[in-house]
Structures are given as structure tokens and as C-alpha cells.
Amino acid sequence: MNTSLQQHLDDTRQPTIPSPCFILEEAKLRRNLELIDSVQKAAGVTIILALKGFSMYSAFPIVREYLSGATASSLNEVKLVNEYMDVKAHTYIPAYQDHDFDEVLTRSSHLTFNSWSQWERFGPRVAQYNQQNPDARVSCGIRVNPQYSEVATDMYNPCVPGSRLGATRDQLPDELPDGLEGIHFHTLCENDSFTLERTLDALESRFGTLLHQAKWVNLGGGHLMTREGYDTNHLIGLLSTFRQKYNVDVIMEPGSAIAWQTGVLVSTVLDVMNSQGIDVAVLDTSFAAHMPDTLEMPYKPRILNSYHEPVAGKPTYRLGGMTCLAGDFMGDYSFDKPLAVGDKIVFDDMIHYTMVKTTTFNGVNLPSIGVWTTDNQFNLIRSYGYESFKDRLS
């Protein structure tokens, strides 16, 4: 975390940062985007923002300085792309709906269909639209399932038996029909370029003939190129070779990589108690409502100025969320000194995927959202209260 931000949080005389609060560090976002931009330029590919991983639209003007587009998986995300990225969306929705398909179509530059039946159902409507609007033509693709993935957690693995995501080779013809120009797959999850290489081998072995017919190939997300140690030179070589081999435009839409390690979730200790021999600290945030991935994946988030695992002899706590869900907790962490009411607990790397999944379960307020700017100032972007909770209900 930025030293000035850390000092700001440590200074009890500074009341400007609310709690709980997501804080995006602008300098770190730009650092990631600069790296991603260097990859797309060197490889001759197009890298776009995936809203499912990062939908903080107040930061989209920064993203637009480096990336030319964004991908959406719902009409609402499509509208956000149009409004704040100022472009039409690359759209993939697992199942399009009659009542909003025409609006999705007019707001998109690319449409990917999840199955052959979806293509057969909606393809004619795209063809009619393209005929009537030649200057706003939409390019269509089909999502495929290469039946290969190295994602260990089934919840995030789109290639498990019975997966509804993408068509297997036996479900597709030998030739792409008129109007179907792209091949799309998404089977990675925070993986490296060597995983991508093995995945491309599986893709080519099953779909090679169709790849030669395609105009573009979307490699989906899960390319964690901003993680320390990622071999971007290997990625650039891999992408360049693939693009030239099939003479296609290559598109990538990383989710985590954009906002990886770009910000924190600040929370405050509300209570400290002992429960049957276990010291517990109750926070003003919630793992279930504000950090659901920690329970779904699951994974144990890192906390700044703490020990990730218990250390004998140091004050150790199980951290609990503020909801009444019994499982809304994460443990155990050690600290250099005992925790007290009012102490700040800062969860690291909480901008990608976390912010987009928050809920108001139990009526808890959503965390505020702010930005720590490159000139070391805190800008509060949004706070939430009763109206945000009420608007989700009826």
C-alpha cells in the first residue's frame, strides 16, 4: 500500500476515510494498465476490460487511456460500457432473452453466443440488423468448450462435465456459417501464459479447422499478466505466433489483471471478545456480504500489518463479520499487539472481483468507494445507506 495512504490511515486525526471503504490506488491501476498496454502493442492483439472483474466506472476514464474496449455479460453491463467507456460492448451472455436482445444488439460491436441453439435462434435477427445497418454491423462469434482447464475449483471451472458454458466440438458443424466470424473460449482463472499455451494446444486439436475460418478469436479472461513473476515475453510470443498462424484478430479480456493489487478494503474493529477460548474481533465489514469470494473459493485474504497464519506467543484473533450468519468469519490472524475497538483492519487486494460481488445481506451497508490519487489525496466517490438497501427490495 502507498506509504502516504498508510500514514493517512494511521493518523487518527484524519477522519476523511470512512469505514468500511474500498480504496483504489490510482498509481497502481495505471501501472497495471501500462503493462497490459505494452503487451497488446508488442503482440499485435486487443486487450479489453472485463466488467465482471472490475466495474468501478468512475475509473473508466483512466482505463480508456490504455484500453479501447470492454466486455459485458448482461444488458446492464453493456449500458455501463456504452456510457462510461464510450464504446459499444463486446457482449457474451450465456443465454440471451427475447425482451432485451434487440437493445443488447444495438449497443454491441461483438456478440458471442453460448450454444448452437442460441445462434440458430438469434442469428437471423443479427443478420437482419446488419443488413439494415451496414455502418453499425455487429460481428458474431460462438463460445466453445475445449474440454481442458487447469482451474482446480469446480465453481470456477467452465469445463467440468455438465458445464453449460460453451459448445463442445461435436455440437458444431465443420464450417462456420455466414455471419458467424469468431471463436471464443474462457477456461482460465488467474493463470499464467504456460497454462494458456497448453489450453491453446487443446483448443487447436479440437477446433483447428474452425480457427482457420474465423476472423477473430477471443481468448477470454484469466490471464494474470500483472502478477509478479508472470512471463510477459512468453505471452507475447505465444500470442504473436497464434495470431499469425490463423490470420485472426486476437482479443483478450482479463478480469483480475486490470485491478490486481490496486487497492484495499479498510475496516474497523467494533468489538473484541473471547468465545470458548478463542479471541474474536468483530468488524464493521462482512466476509459474506462484502468479500464473498473468500468463502466461495475459498481463500484467506491478506491483512496489512498482520501475520497471515497464527504465531505462537502473539495476540491471535478470529475475525468476524457484522452479519448474523454463523459462517461470516475468517481465521486466524496474529498481530504484534492486542486488537482494540477502533483499530483499523486493512484487507489487501480487494478491488478486482470483490467490489462487484458485494451485497446488502442482513441490511448491512455497502462499503464506501474512494480513490487515492497520484498526488496523495483521498477522493470519496460513493457512500451507501438505507436507500441502497431499500432499492434492492420491494
Secondary structure, 3 states (H helix, E strand, C coil): CCHHHHHHHHCCCCCCCCCCEEEEEHHHHHHHHHHHHHHHHHHCCEECEECCCCCCHHHHHHHHCCCCCEEECCHHHHHHHHHHHCCCEEEECCCCCHHHHHHHHHCEEEEEECCHHHHHHHHHHHHHHHHHCHHHCCEEEEEECCCCCCCCCHHHCCCCCCCCCCECHHHCCCCCCCCEEEEECCCCCCECHHHHHHHHHHHHHHHHHHHCCCCEEECCCCECCCCCCCCHHHHHHHHHHHHHHHCCEEEECCCHHHHCCCEEEEEEEEEEEEECCEEEEEECCCHHHHCCHHHHCCCCCCECCCECCCCCCCCEEEEECCCCCCCCEEEEEECCCCCCCCCEEEEECCCCCCHHHCCCHHHCCCCEEEEECCCCCEEEEECCCHHHHHCCCC
